[in-house]
Amino acid sequence: MTIDVSAEDEADSRPRLSARAWWAVSAGLAVLIALSSWWGWTVAHQPVRWQDVGFKIISPTQARVTYDVFLYSESPVTCHLRALNTRYDEVGVATQHIDPAAGKAQRLTVTLATTEEATTAVVHYCEASS
């Protein structure tokens, strides 16, 4: 017994999405677009951004971090720095206050005291000060 299947029948053999499925897909895409837009707007309106430039381990008790700060408001900024060891434990911390009068883009270098030898030094975060 042979079954004769034409090319047209074979092309239509996949099930079509129901109206409910189309609504679910459309709603999911709308939510994804809304969340992406909100995230982009939030990132674009931050008062400060920073970029790690480099670090140097000076000794087992000192690490130096160099970073750029970009200020987008007139309020002062506080940056929190940290030095980490091979296990990603904090072995040194520092806080630096930045005056916007020194310029909208600044390159800063800070030396951190460490409790043991660090393997890296980075900016943890920066925030606008009150």
TIMI-2910 file (N, C-alpha, C, CB; in pm, 1 decimal, decimal comma, always signed):
<rs>
+----------+----------+----------+----------+----------+----------+----------+----------+----------+----------+----------+----------+------+
!      n_x !      n_y !      n_z !     ca_x !     ca_y !     ca_z !      c_x !      c_y !      c_z !     cb_x !     cb_y !     cb_z ! resn !
+----------+----------+----------+----------+----------+----------+----------+----------+----------+----------+----------+----------+------+
!    +84,4 !   -117,0 !     +0,0 !     +0,0 !     +0,0 !     +0,0 !    +89,2 !   +123,8 !     +0,0 !    -96,1 !     -0,4 !   +121,7 !  Met !
!    +67,5 !   +214,5 !    -88,6 !   +144,8 !   +337,8 !    -97,6 !    +52,6 !   +455,7 !    -71,9 !   +213,9 !   +350,8 !   -235,9 !  Thr !
!   +112,5 !   +555,3 !    -11,6 !    +37,5 !   +677,5 !    +16,3 !    +95,8 !   +785,9 !    -70,8 !    +43,0 !   +716,9 !   +168,1 !  Ile !
!    +10,7 !   +850,4 !   -148,4 !    +55,0 !   +956,4 !   -237,9 !    +38,9 !  +1090,8 !   -166,2 !    -25,6 !   +954,1 !   -372,2 !  Asp !
!   +153,1 !  +1152,8 !   -132,6 !   +150,8 !  +1281,6 !    -64,0 !   +207,3 !  +1385,2 !   -158,9 !   +231,6 !  +1277,6 !    +70,1 !  Val !
!   +129,7 !  +1484,7 !   -189,5 !   +177,1 !  +1588,7 !   -279,8 !   +263,0 !  +1689,5 !   -203,9 !    +58,6 !  +1659,4 !   -348,0 !  Ser !
!   +337,6 !  +1770,4 !   -275,3 !   +425,5 !  +1871,0 !   -215,3 !   +344,8 !  +1975,0 !   -138,5 !   +510,5 !  +1939,5 !   -323,3 !  Ala !
!   +224,1 !  +2007,2 !   -186,8 !   +140,9 !  +2104,6 !   -116,7 !    +94,9 !  +2051,8 !    +18,8 !    +19,9 !  +2141,6 !   -201,9 !  Glu !
!    +57,6 !  +1925,7 !    +23,5 !    +13,8 !  +1866,4 !   +149,9 !   +128,8 !  +1860,1 !   +249,4 !    -43,5 !  +1726,0 !   +126,6 !  Asp !
!   +248,2 !  +1829,9 !   +200,5 !   +364,7 !  +1818,3 !   +288,3 !   +403,0 !  +1954,5 !   +346,3 !   +483,6 !  +1757,8 !   +211,8 !  Glu !
!   +392,3 !  +2061,4 !   +268,0 !   +427,6 !  +2195,0 !   +314,1 !   +332,6 !  +2242,4 !   +423,7 !   +426,6 !  +2293,4 !   +197,3 !  Ala !
!   +208,1 !  +2201,0 !   +419,2 !   +109,6 !  +2243,8 !   +517,5 !    +97,0 !  +2147,4 !   +635,0 !    -24,2 !  +2260,1 !   +451,1 !  Asp !
!   +188,6 !  +2054,2 !   +647,2 !   +174,5 !  +1953,7 !   +752,4 !   +215,8 !  +2005,5 !   +890,4 !   +256,7 !  +1832,0 !   +717,6 !  Ser !
!   +287,6 !  +2117,0 !   +897,4 !   +323,8 !  +2172,9 !  +1028,4 !   +202,7 !  +2239,9 !  +1089,7 !   +441,0 !  +2273,8 !  +1016,1 !  Arg !
!   +186,2 !  +2225,9 !  +1219,5 !    +72,5 !  +2293,2 !  +1282,5 !    +95,6 !  +2444,4 !  +1287,4 !    +48,9 !  +2237,9 !  +1424,9 !  Pro !
!     -7,3 !  +2518,0 !  +1266,3 !     -1,5 !  +2664,0 !  +1271,3 !    -18,6 !  +2709,4 !  +1415,4 !   -110,3 !  +2727,8 !  +1180,1 !  Arg !
!    +34,7 !  +2830,1 !  +1446,3 !    +14,7 !  +2886,0 !  +1579,6 !   -129,6 !  +2932,6 !  +1594,1 !   +112,8 !  +3003,0 !  +1606,0 !  Leu !
!   -185,6 !  +2904,8 !  +1707,6 !   -322,2 !  +2949,5 !  +1734,3 !   -321,0 !  +3099,4 !  +1763,5 !   -384,6 !  +2870,5 !  +1853,4 !  Ser !
!   -436,9 !  +3158,5 !  +1767,5 !   -447,9 !  +3301,5 !  +1798,6 !   -395,3 !  +3329,1 !  +1938,9 !   -594,5 !  +3349,3 !  +1786,0 !  Ala !
!   -422,4 !  +3239,4 !  +2032,7 !   -374,2 !  +3255,7 !  +2169,9 !   -220,9 !  +3252,5 !  +2173,2 !   -432,7 !  +3145,0 !  +2261,4 !  Arg !
!   -160,1 !  +3163,9 !  +2094,9 !    -14,0 !  +3155,7 !  +2090,8 !    +45,7 !  +3283,3 !  +2031,1 !    +30,9 !  +3032,7 !  +2009,3 !  Ala !
!    -18,3 !  +3337,1 !  +1927,2 !    +30,7 !  +3462,5 !  +1868,6 !    +22,8 !  +3575,9 !  +1970,5 !    -50,4 !  +3498,8 !  +1742,1 !  Trp !
!    -83,8 !  +3581,9 !  +2048,4 !    -96,4 !  +3684,4 !  +2152,2 !    +12,0 !  +3667,5 !  +2257,8 !   -235,4 !  +3678,5 !  +2217,5 !  Trp !
!    +40,7 !  +3543,6 !  +2295,7 !   +143,8 !  +3518,5 !  +2397,1 !   +281,7 !  +3560,4 !  +2345,9 !   +145,1 !  +3369,5 !  +2437,1 !  Ala !
!   +312,3 !  +3527,0 !  +2221,4 !   +441,1 !  +3566,1 !  +2162,7 !   +450,1 !  +3718,2 !  +2152,7 !   +459,6 !  +3501,6 !  +2022,8 !  Val !
!   +344,1 !  +3781,9 !  +2108,1 !   +343,6 !  +3928,6 !  +2096,2 !   +359,0 !  +3995,4 !  +2232,0 !   +214,2 !  +3976,6 !  +2029,2 !  Ser !
!   +288,9 !  +3944,1 !  +2333,0 !   +300,3 !  +4000,9 !  +2468,2 !   +441,5 !  +3981,9 !  +2522,9 !   +197,5 !  +3935,8 !  +2563,3 !  Ala !
!   +500,4 !  +3865,8 !  +2499,4 !   +637,8 !  +3841,5 !  +2544,6 !   +736,3 !  +3936,9 !  +2479,3 !   +678,5 !  +3697,9 !  +2515,3 !  Gly !
!   +722,5 !  +3959,1 !  +2349,8 !   +810,5 !  +4053,9 !  +2280,5 !   +789,8 !  +4196,1 !  +2331,0 !   +786,3 !  +4048,3 !  +2129,4 !  Leu !
!   +665,8 !  +4234,4 !  +2357,4 !   +638,6 !  +4369,2 !  +2409,4 !   +703,4 !  +4388,6 !  +2546,0 !   +486,6 !  +4394,0 !  +2418,9 !  Ala !
!   +694,5 !  +4288,3 !  +2632,6 !   +757,5 !  +4297,3 !  +2764,7 !   +908,8 !  +4305,8 !  +2749,8 !   +718,9 !  +4176,0 !  +2852,6 !  Val !
!   +966,6 !  +4226,6 !  +2661,2 !  +1111,3 !  +4229,6 !  +2638,1 !  +1156,7 !  +4366,5 !  +2587,7 !  +1151,5 !  +4120,9 !  +2537,7 !  Leu !
!  +1083,0 !  +4424,4 !  +2496,2 !  +1117,2 !  +4557,2 !  +2444,3 !  +1104,7 !  +4662,5 !  +2554,0 !  +1026,5 !  +4593,8 !  +2324,8 !  Ile !
!  +1000,6 !  +4653,2 !  +2636,0 !   +982,1 !  +4749,9 !  +2744,8 !  +1095,3 !  +4740,3 !  +2846,4 !   +847,1 !  +4727,3 !  +2814,5 !  Ala !
!  +1133,4 !  +4619,5 !  +2884,8 !  +1243,1 !  +4602,7 !  +2980,5 !  +1375,8 !  +4652,0 !  +2923,4 !  +1255,5 !  +4455,9 !  +3021,2 !  Leu !
!  +1401,4 !  +4624,3 !  +2797,0 !  +1524,8 !  +4671,4 !  +2733,3 !  +1528,3 !  +4823,7 !  +2726,4 !  +1538,3 !  +4612,2 !  +2592,4 !  Ser !
!  +1416,2 !  +4884,5 !  +2696,0 !  +1409,9 !  +5030,9 !  +2690,4 !  +1432,5 !  +5091,9 !  +2827,7 !  +1274,8 !  +5076,7 !  +2634,4 !  Ser !
!  +1369,9 !  +5035,1 !  +2930,4 !  +1387,6 !  +5084,6 !  +3067,5 !  +1533,2 !  +5072,8 !  +3109,4 !  +1297,3 !  +5007,1 !  +3165,9 !  Trp !
!  +1596,9 !  +4959,6 !  +3081,9 !  +1737,0 !  +4939,6 !  +3119,3 !  +1826,2 !  +5040,8 !  +3046,1 !  +1781,8 !  +4794,3 !  +3087,0 !  Trp !
!  +1804,1 !  +5060,3 !  +2917,0 !  +1883,0 !  +5156,5 !  +2840,8 !  +1866,8 !  +5298,3 !  +2892,3 !  +1844,9 !  +5151,1 !  +2695,4 !  Gly !
!  +1744,8 !  +5337,0 !  +2926,4 !  +1720,3 !  +5470,9 !  +2979,8 !  +1789,9 !  +5487,8 !  +3114,0 !  +1569,3 !  +5496,9 !  +2994,4 !  Trp !
!  +1785,1 !  +5386,5 !  +3200,0 !  +1849,3 !  +5392,3 !  +3331,2 !  +2000,0 !  +5408,7 !  +3317,5 !  +1817,2 !  +5266,3 !  +3412,0 !  Thr !
!  +2061,4 !  +5332,7 !  +3229,6 !  +2206,3 !  +5341,2 !  +3210,3 !  +2245,5 !  +5476,7 !  +3152,6 !  +2255,0 !  +5228,5 !  +3117,9 !  Val !
!  +2164,5 !  +5528,6 !  +3062,5 !  +2197,3 !  +5656,0 !  +2998,1 !  +2185,4 !  +5775,1 !  +3092,7 !  +2107,5 !  +5677,6 !  +2878,8 !  Ala !
!  +2112,9 !  +5761,9 !  +3202,5 !  +2091,4 !  +5874,0 !  +3293,7 !  +2166,2 !  +5860,0 !  +3425,5 !  +1945,2 !  +5889,0 !  +3321,3 !  His !
!  +2274,8 !  +5784,5 !  +3425,8 !  +2356,7 !  +5773,6 !  +3546,6 !  +2437,2 !  +5901,8 !  +3565,0 !  +2451,1 !  +5650,1 !  +3539,0 !  Gln !
!  +2455,9 !  +5947,1 !  +3690,5 !  +2532,1 !  +6069,9 !  +3713,4 !  +2682,6 !  +6050,9 !  +3699,1 !  +2501,8 !  +6123,7 !  +3850,2 !  Pro !
!  +2729,6 !  +5926,7 !  +3700,3 !  +2873,1 !  +5901,2 !  +3691,8 !  +2896,9 !  +5764,6 !  +3627,5 !  +2939,1 !  +5908,1 !  +3832,5 !  Val !
!  +3004,6 !  +5757,4 !  +3549,4 !  +3050,7 !  +5630,1 !  +3494,2 !  +3199,8 !  +5620,9 !  +3518,0 !  +3016,8 !  +5617,1 !  +3341,7 !  Arg !
!  +3251,3 !  +5500,1 !  +3520,8 !  +3393,9 !  +5479,4 !  +3543,9 !  +3444,1 !  +5366,5 !  +3456,7 !  +3422,0 !  +5449,5 !  +3692,0 !  Trp !
!  +3574,1 !  +5366,3 !  +3434,6 !  +3639,4 !  +5263,3 !  +3353,8 !  +3774,4 !  +5232,5 !  +3415,7 !  +3655,3 !  +5308,6 !  +3205,2 !  Gln !
!  +3796,4 !  +5106,7 !  +3452,1 !  +3928,0 !  +5067,0 !  +3501,4 !  +4029,2 !  +5079,5 !  +3388,4 !  +3925,5 !  +4921,8 !  +3557,5 !  Asp !
!  +4145,0 !  +5138,1 !  +3418,2 !  +4251,0 !  +5152,9 !  +3319,0 !  +4361,3 !  +5051,4 !  +3344,5 !  +4308,0 !  +5295,7 !  +3321,1 !  Val !
!  +4398,8 !  +5034,0 !  +3471,1 !  +4503,6 !  +4938,1 !  +3502,8 !  +4532,0 !  +4934,5 !  +3651,1 !  +4629,9 !  +4970,8 !  +3427,1 !  Gly !
!  +4621,8 !  +4844,2 !  +3687,7 !  +4661,8 !  +4833,1 !  +3827,3 !  +4806,8 !  +4787,5 !  +3832,3 !  +4569,4 !  +4734,8 !  +3905,2 !  Phe !
!  +4867,4 !  +4807,5 !  +3948,9 !  +5004,1 !  +4761,5 !  +3970,6 !  +5015,0 !  +4716,8 !  +4115,7 !  +5109,1 !  +4873,7 !  +3937,1 !  Lys !
!  +5070,3 !  +4598,9 !  +4135,7 !  +5096,6 !  +4550,4 !  +4270,5 !  +5234,7 !  +4602,5 !  +4308,2 !  +5088,6 !  +4391,9 !  +4279,6 !  Ile !
!  +5238,2 !  +4696,8 !  +4400,6 !  +5363,0 !  +4762,6 !  +4438,8 !  +5443,2 !  +4674,9 !  +4534,0 !  +5334,5 !  +4898,8 !  +4503,5 !  Ile !
!  +5374,8 !  +4616,9 !  +4631,5 !  +5440,1 !  +4531,6 !  +4731,6 !  +5333,3 !  +4439,7 !  +4790,2 !  +5510,4 !  +4617,5 !  +4844,7 !  Ser !
!  +5370,5 !  +4348,6 !  +4879,4 !  +5267,8 !  +4263,7 !  +4941,7 !  +5166,5 !  +4341,8 !  +5025,9 !  +5334,2 !  +4159,6 !  +5028,4 !  Pro !
!  +5194,8 !  +4467,5 !  +5054,8 !  +5102,1 !  +4546,6 !  +5136,2 !  +5046,0 !  +4668,1 !  +5062,8 !  +5171,3 !  +4592,1 !  +5261,9 !  Thr !
!  +5071,3 !  +4679,7 !  +4932,1 !  +5020,5 !  +4795,0 !  +4856,2 !  +4986,1 !  +4755,1 !  +4713,6 !  +5123,8 !  +4909,0 !  +4855,2 !  Gln !
!  +4876,2 !  +4813,5 !  +4665,2 !  +4835,4 !  +4798,4 !  +4525,7 !  +4791,1 !  +4935,3 !  +4475,7 !  +4720,5 !  +4691,6 !  +4510,0 !  Ala !
!  +4814,6 !  +4961,2 !  +4349,2 !  +4778,7 !  +5089,8 !  +4289,7 !  +4679,3 !  +5064,4 !  +4176,6 !  +4905,4 !  +5165,7 !  +4237,3 !  Arg !
!  +4572,3 !  +5142,4 !  +4174,0 !  +4471,6 !  +5130,8 !  +4068,9 !  +4460,7 !  +5264,4 !  +3995,8 !  +4333,6 !  +5088,2 !  +4127,8 !  Val !
!  +4449,5 !  +5257,7 !  +3863,4 !  +4429,9 !  +5375,6 !  +3779,3 !  +4296,5 !  +5358,2 !  +3707,5 !  +4548,7 !  +5394,8 !  +3676,8 !  Thr !
!  +4215,5 !  +5464,6 !  +3708,1 !  +4083,5 !  +5455,1 !  +3646,4 !  +4039,4 !  +5591,6 !  +3596,3 !  +3980,5 !  +5398,7 !  +3745,9 !  Tyr !
!  +3946,5 !  +5588,7 !  +3502,6 !  +3885,2 !  +5709,9 !  +3448,5 !  +3746,3 !  +5725,5 !  +3508,7 !  +3878,1 !  +5704,9 !  +3292,7 !  Asp !
!  +3710,0 !  +5850,7 !  +3537,0 !  +3576,4 !  +5883,2 !  +3587,7 !  +3515,7 !  +5986,0 !  +3493,7 !  +3581,6 !  +5937,1 !  +3735,9 !  Val !
!  +3390,1 !  +5963,8 !  +3456,3 !  +3316,9 !  +6055,2 !  +3369,4 !  +3195,3 !  +6105,3 !  +3446,9 !  +3274,3 !  +5985,3 !  +3234,8 !  Phe !
!  +3191,6 !  +6236,3 !  +3471,1 !  +3086,1 !  +6296,3 !  +3552,8 !  +2980,1 !  +6358,7 !  +3462,6 !  +3144,8 !  +6402,7 !  +3649,3 !  Leu !
!  +2854,1 !  +6330,1 !  +3492,0 !  +2743,2 !  +6382,2 !  +3412,1 !  +2651,2 !  +6472,3 !  +3493,1 !  +2663,5 !  +6267,8 !  +3353,1 !  Tyr !
!  +2694,8 !  +6512,3 !  +3611,5 !  +2618,1 !  +6606,2 !  +3692,8 !  +2716,9 !  +6694,1 !  +3768,6 !  +2521,2 !  +6531,3 !  +3791,4 !  Ser !
!  +2665,1 !  +6793,7 !  +3836,4 !  +2750,0 !  +6887,0 !  +3910,9 !  +2773,8 !  +6843,0 !  +4055,0 !  +2688,0 !  +7024,8 !  +3909,9 !  Glu !
!  +2718,2 !  +6730,6 !  +4094,9 !  +2735,9 !  +6685,0 !  +4233,1 !  +2867,0 !  +6607,8 !  +4247,6 !  +2616,8 !  +6596,9 !  +4276,9 !  Ser !
!  +2929,2 !  +6614,1 !  +4365,6 !  +3052,5 !  +6538,8 !  +4388,3 !  +3026,3 !  +6388,2 !  +4382,9 !  +3114,4 !  +6577,0 !  +4523,7 !  Pro !
!  +3131,6 !  +6313,5 !  +4359,6 !  +3122,1 !  +6168,5 !  +4341,8 !  +3214,8 !  +6099,4 !  +4440,3 !  +3156,9 !  +6127,6 !  +4196,2 !  Val !
!  +3173,3 !  +5983,8 !  +4489,0 !  +3256,5 !  +5899,9 !  +4573,8 !  +3276,8 !  +5767,0 !  +4503,0 !  +3192,5 !  +5879,7 !  +4714,8 !  Thr !
!  +3402,8 !  +5727,4 !  +4486,9 !  +3434,6 !  +5598,7 !  +4425,7 !  +3490,1 !  +5504,8 !  +4531,5 !  +3535,5 !  +5615,8 !  +4309,4 !  Cys !
!  +3445,9 !  +5381,7 !  +4526,2 !  +3488,6 !  +5278,4 !  +4619,6 !  +3578,4 !  +5180,8 !  +4543,7 !  +3365,4 !  +5204,7 !  +4684,0 !  His !
!  +3700,6 !  +5166,3 !  +4591,9 !  +3801,4 !  +5083,9 !  +4526,0 !  +3830,9 !  +4962,5 !  +4612,6 !  +3930,8 !  +5165,0 !  +4498,9 !  Leu !
!  +3875,5 !  +4854,8 !  +4548,6 !  +3912,6 !  +4737,6 !  +4626,9 !  +4023,8 !  +4659,9 !  +4558,9 !  +3791,6 !  +4647,5 !  +4648,9 !  Arg !
!  +4102,8 !  +4593,6 !  +4642,4 !  +4208,4 !  +4504,5 !  +4596,2 !  +4166,5 !  +4362,5 !  +4631,3 !  +4347,5 !  +4540,9 !  +4660,0 !  Ala !
!  +4189,9 !  +4269,7 !  +4539,4 !  +4148,5 !  +4130,9 !  +4558,1 !  +4269,0 !  +4038,0 !  +4551,3 !  +4044,1 !  +4090,8 !  +4452,5 !  Leu !
!  +4259,6 !  +3924,6 !  +4620,9 !  +4366,2 !  +3824,4 !  +4612,5 !  +4325,0 !  +3715,1 !  +4513,8 !  +4396,7 !  +3763,3 !  +4753,0 !  Asn !
!  +4399,3 !  +3605,9 !  +4511,1 !  +4372,1 !  +3499,9 !  +4413,2 !  +4238,8 !  +3430,1 !  +4437,7 !  +4483,8 !  +3397,6 !  +4415,6 !  Thr !
!  +4186,2 !  +3437,6 !  +4558,9 !  +4057,0 !  +3375,7 !  +4591,1 !  +3942,1 !  +3476,7 !  +4578,6 !  +4060,2 !  +3316,8 !  +4733,6 !  Arg !
!  +3969,0 !  +3592,8 !  +4521,9 !  +3871,3 !  +3700,9 !  +4505,1 !  +3822,3 !  +3756,1 !  +4638,8 !  +3752,6 !  +3651,5 !  +4423,8 !  Tyr !
!  +3902,5 !  +3740,3 !  +4743,0 !  +3872,9 !  +3801,7 !  +4872,3 !  +3923,1 !  +3945,1 !  +4870,6 !  +3937,6 !  +3721,5 !  +4989,3 !  Asp !
!  +3849,5 !  +4035,1 !  +4934,4 !  +3895,8 !  +4172,9 !  +4947,8 !  +4011,1 !  +4176,7 !  +5047,0 !  +3780,5 !  +4266,8 !  +4993,3 !  Glu !
!  +4123,8 !  +4227,2 !  +5001,6 !  +4239,4 !  +4241,1 !  +5090,5 !  +4275,9 !  +4387,3 !  +5110,7 !  +4359,6 !  +4164,7 !  +5034,5 !  Val !
!  +4203,6 !  +4477,1 !  +5045,8 !  +4225,7 !  +4620,1 !  +5063,4 !  +4109,6 !  +4698,6 !  +5005,8 !  +4357,2 !  +4663,4 !  +4997,7 !  Gly !
!  +4073,9 !  +4807,3 !  +5073,4 !  +3965,9 !  +4893,8 !  +5025,6 !  +4007,4 !  +5039,2 !  +5043,1 !  +3832,7 !  +4864,8 !  +5101,3 !  Val !
!  +3948,7 !  +5124,2 !  +4960,9 !  +3972,6 !  +5268,0 !  +4972,0 !  +3851,0 !  +5340,6 !  +4916,0 !  +4103,6 !  +5310,5 !  +4896,4 !  Ala !
!  +3832,8 !  +5461,8 !  +4961,1 !  +3726,1 !  +5548,6 !  +4912,7 !  +3790,0 !  +5678,0 !  +4866,1 !  +3618,0 !  +5574,9 !  +5023,1 !  Thr !
!  +3749,6 !  +5724,2 !  +4748,4 !  +3803,8 !  +5849,1 !  +4696,9 !  +3689,0 !  +5942,4 !  +4660,6 !  +3895,2 !  +5823,8 !  +4574,3 !  Gln !
!  +3699,2 !  +6066,2 !  +4707,7 !  +3599,0 !  +6168,4 !  +4678,0 !  +3648,9 !  +6251,0 !  +4559,5 !  +3571,4 !  +6259,8 !  +4803,2 !  His !
!  +3562,2 !  +6273,5 !  +4463,5 !  +3600,6 !  +6340,2 !  +4339,4 !  +3518,6 !  +6467,4 !  +4324,4 !  +3580,8 !  +6246,7 !  +4216,7 !  Ile !
!  +3588,0 !  +6577,2 !  +4300,3 !  +3524,9 !  +6707,6 !  +4283,9 !  +3497,6 !  +6731,5 !  +4135,6 !  +3614,3 !  +6820,6 !  +4342,7 !  Asp !
!  +3374,2 !  +6761,6 !  +4097,4 !  +3344,8 !  +6786,0 !  +3956,4 !  +3410,1 !  +6913,0 !  +3902,1 !  +3196,2 !  +6794,1 !  +3936,7 !  Pro !
!  +3456,9 !  +7001,4 !  +3989,9 !  +3523,1 !  +7123,7 !  +3943,7 !  +3654,6 !  +7092,4 !  +3872,9 !  +3548,5 !  +7218,3 !  +4061,4 !  Ala !
!  +3711,9 !  +6975,3 !  +3897,3 !  +3838,0 !  +6937,2 !  +3833,4 !  +3818,1 !  +6889,7 !  +3689,8 !  +3906,3 !  +6828,3 !  +3914,1 !  Ala !
!  +3695,0 !  +6877,8 !  +3644,9 !  +3669,2 !  +6839,4 !  +3506,8 !  +3567,0 !  +6727,7 !  +3497,1 !  +3797,5 !  +6797,1 !  +3439,7 !  Gly !
!  +3502,9 !  +6719,3 !  +3382,4 !  +3400,4 !  +6617,2 !  +3359,3 !  +3460,3 !  +6479,3 !  +3335,8 !  +3314,4 !  +6655,8 !  +3240,9 !  Lys !
!  +3582,1 !  +6473,1 !  +3286,8 !  +3651,9 !  +6345,8 !  +3266,3 !  +3786,3 !  +6355,2 !  +3337,4 !  +3670,5 !  +6313,3 !  +3112,6 !  Ala !
!  +3810,5 !  +6261,8 !  +3427,1 !  +3933,5 !  +6264,4 !  +3506,2 !  +3997,1 !  +6125,9 !  +3508,4 !  +3905,1 !  +6313,0 !  +3650,3 !  Gln !
!  +4129,3 !  +6122,7 !  +3502,2 !  +4204,1 !  +5998,1 !  +3522,5 !  +4268,6 !  +6006,8 !  +3659,7 !  +4312,3 !  +5974,7 !  +3409,1 !  Arg !
!  +4240,6 !  +5908,8 !  +3743,6 !  +4286,6 !  +5909,8 !  +3881,8 !  +4368,0 !  +5784,9 !  +3911,5 !  +4167,9 !  +5920,4 !  +3978,3 !  Leu !
!  +4464,5 !  +5799,7 !  +4001,4 !  +4545,4 !  +5687,7 !  +4049,2 !  +4544,8 !  +5690,4 !  +4201,0 !  +4691,5 !  +5694,2 !  +3993,3 !  Thr !
!  +4515,6 !  +5575,1 !  +4261,8 !  +4505,5 !  +5564,2 !  +4407,1 !  +4585,8 !  +5443,1 !  +4452,2 !  +4356,8 !  +5552,8 !  +4452,9 !  Val !
!  +4657,2 !  +5458,7 !  +4563,4 !  +4729,6 !  +5347,6 !  +4623,7 !  +4648,2 !  +5293,9 !  +4740,5 !  +4871,6 !  +5391,4 !  +4670,2 !  Thr !
!  +4626,4 !  +5163,5 !  +4741,1 !  +4549,7 !  +5097,5 !  +4845,8 !  +4643,9 !  +5020,5 !  +4937,3 !  +4443,3 !  +5003,2 !  +4785,2 !  Leu !
!  +4621,6 !  +5029,7 !  +5066,9 !  +4692,8 !  +4945,8 !  +5163,0 !  +4622,4 !  +4810,3 !  +5166,0 !  +4697,0 !  +5012,1 !  +5306,6 !  Ala !
!  +4700,4 !  +4701,9 !  +5165,7 !  +4641,9 !  +4568,1 !  +5164,6 !  +4688,4 !  +4487,7 !  +5285,6 !  +4678,3 !  +4494,5 !  +5035,0 !  Thr !
!  +4606,8 !  +4392,3 !  +5326,5 !  +4641,2 !  +4306,7 !  +5440,0 !  +4727,3 !  +4188,8 !  +5398,4 !  +4515,3 !  +4256,6 !  +5507,8 !  Thr !
!  +4722,8 !  +4153,9 !  +5270,9 !  +4809,7 !  +4051,1 !  +5213,8 !  +4828,9 !  +4085,2 !  +5067,1 !  +4749,5 !  +3906,3 !  +5231,9 !  Glu !
!  +4910,2 !  +4009,7 !  +4998,2 !  +4941,1 !  +4044,9 !  +4859,6 !  +4816,9 !  +4032,0 !  +4771,4 !  +5054,3 !  +3955,8 !  +4805,4 !  Glu !
!  +4789,5 !  +4136,8 !  +4698,3 !  +4675,4 !  +4139,4 !  +4606,5 !  +4719,8 !  +4091,9 !  +4468,7 !  +4614,1 !  +4281,9 !  +4597,9 !  Ala !
!  +4623,8 !  +4046,5 !  +4390,7 !  +4651,9 !  +4011,0 !  +4251,8 !  +4584,6 !  +4106,6 !  +4154,4 !  +4606,8 !  +3868,7 !  +4223,9 !  Thr !
!  +4492,2 !  +4187,9 !  +4204,1 !  +4427,0 !  +4287,9 !  +4120,5 !  +4372,3 !  +4400,3 !  +4207,8 !  +4313,9 !  +4224,1 !  +4036,7 !  Thr !
!  +4351,0 !  +4513,6 !  +4146,2 !  +4289,0 !  +4628,0 !  +4213,2 !  +4193,3 !  +4691,3 !  +4112,5 !  +4397,4 !  +4732,5 !  +4264,8 !  Ala !
!  +4069,5 !  +4715,1 !  +4155,6 !  +3964,9 !  +4762,0 !  +4065,1 !  +3875,2 !  +4863,6 !  +4134,8 !  +3881,2 !  +4643,9 !  +4013,3 !  Val !
!  +3796,1 !  +4933,6 !  +4054,1 !  +3690,0 !  +5019,0 !  +4106,5 !  +3570,0 !  +4928,5 !  +4132,7 !  +3654,0 !  +5137,0 !  +4006,4 !  Val !
!  +3523,0 !  +4927,8 !  +4256,3 !  +3405,2 !  +4846,8 !  +4290,0 !  +3279,9 !  +4916,0 !  +4236,4 !  +3394,2 !  +4824,8 !  +4444,8 !  His !
!  +3264,5 !  +5045,7 !  +4269,2 !  +3156,1 !  +5125,9 !  +4213,0 !  +3179,2 !  +5272,2 !  +4248,3 !  +3017,6 !  +5077,6 !  +4265,2 !  Tyr !
!  +3109,9 !  +5359,6 !  +4176,1 !  +3111,2 !  +5503,1 !  +4203,9 !  +2966,2 !  +5548,6 !  +4217,5 !  +3186,3 !  +5583,6 !  +4090,6 !  Cys !
!  +2945,6 !  +5648,5 !  +4302,5 !  +2810,4 !  +5699,4 !  +4324,6 !  +2816,0 !  +5848,7 !  +4349,9 !  +2742,3 !  +5626,9 !  +4442,7 !  Glu !
!  +2707,2 !  +5915,4 !  +4317,9 !  +2698,2 !  +6058,5 !  +4344,5 !  +2686,3 !  +6079,9 !  +4494,5 !  +2577,7 !  +6122,3 !  +4269,7 !  Ala !
!  +2762,3 !  +6175,1 !  +4546,2 !  +2757,4 !  +6207,3 !  +4689,0 !  +2652,5 !  +6313,9 !  +4713,0 !  +2895,5 !  +6254,4 !  +4740,4 !  Ser !
!  +2602,5 !  +6318,5 !  +4832,9 !  +2502,3 !  +6420,2 !  +4868,1 !  +2567,6 !  +6542,4 !  +4925,3 !  +2401,2 !  +6365,0 !  +4967,2 !  Ser !
+----------+----------+----------+----------+----------+----------+----------+----------+----------+----------+----------+----------+------+
</rs>
